[in-house]
């Protein structure tokens, strides 16, 4: 699916974009793409540059350097064309809390130029999609955080956008509300929407997104498929190796080999974990070394890191 998406022009194309605020470099020459009908996670610690990037994509902020195109249109010169095709959901519900759900959606439908008959139909459709039919006449101020997020998402859908831009959509939601929101987003993807989700929590996007970009301190650390992130070649990859016999002698011999960072026995019978330096050794050479030491191998596989560990490896500690 990813390859098929990449055969079409990107929905979002960011090239060497930089932006600063009062001397602070929020973005430092970032580049990445978002492909059609993908569910793309944009992940980074607080202060990494996520909201700045979102505002630029939404045409709310112009990049100081570099190029940004949405559906092939330059964000500097084609604001109206872009805004017709996008829907932006901020990380908090703004004003209008004393409106009912219907009044809120009707107001935005009118702002998009929809006639009353059209608005009535669209509002019915988006309330059904977000499972908010029963809250049509409820005051927004009386809704839970999860319900307010659904209303905000319904508002984003009023103009039937091709691209949804969601800033921390699951922030503050309880586990059930988060799961229900993610199910709605999966349904929107099946309907052909491209969805771009900003979040500081990578694990909550693991089963939802098919691609991800990780940003830290205004720099892109990774951009590609979610599977690719798990297999991302770090400087010191880790392999789990199971032998036909106990590995103690092999472990002792490997410990002194050039390029071996660490080697240890795991709790599993006959299994060892080997970390090595890719600048000195590769997996084929490691395999040859074990065979040369008379090791008979049952299995030899990359130890795929948990997403949270991959995220920690790619980002830095400290206040941002």
Secondary structure, DSSP 8 states (H G I E B T S, - for coil): -HHHHHTS--SEEEEEEEEEETTEEEEEEEEEEE-TT-EEEEE--TTSSHHHHHHHHTTSS--SEEEEEETTEETTT-HHHHHTTEEEE-SS--S-TTSBHHHHHHHHHHHTT--HHHHHHHHHHHHHHTT-GGGTTSBGGGS-HHHHHHHHHHHHHTT--SEEEEESTTTT--HHHHHHHHHHHHHHHHTT-EEEEEES-SGGGTTT-SEEEEEETTEEEEEEEHHHHHT---TT-EEEEEESS--HHHHHHHTTSTTEEEEEE-SSTTEEEEEE-TTT--HHHHHHHHHHTT--EEEEEE----HHHHHHHHS--S--
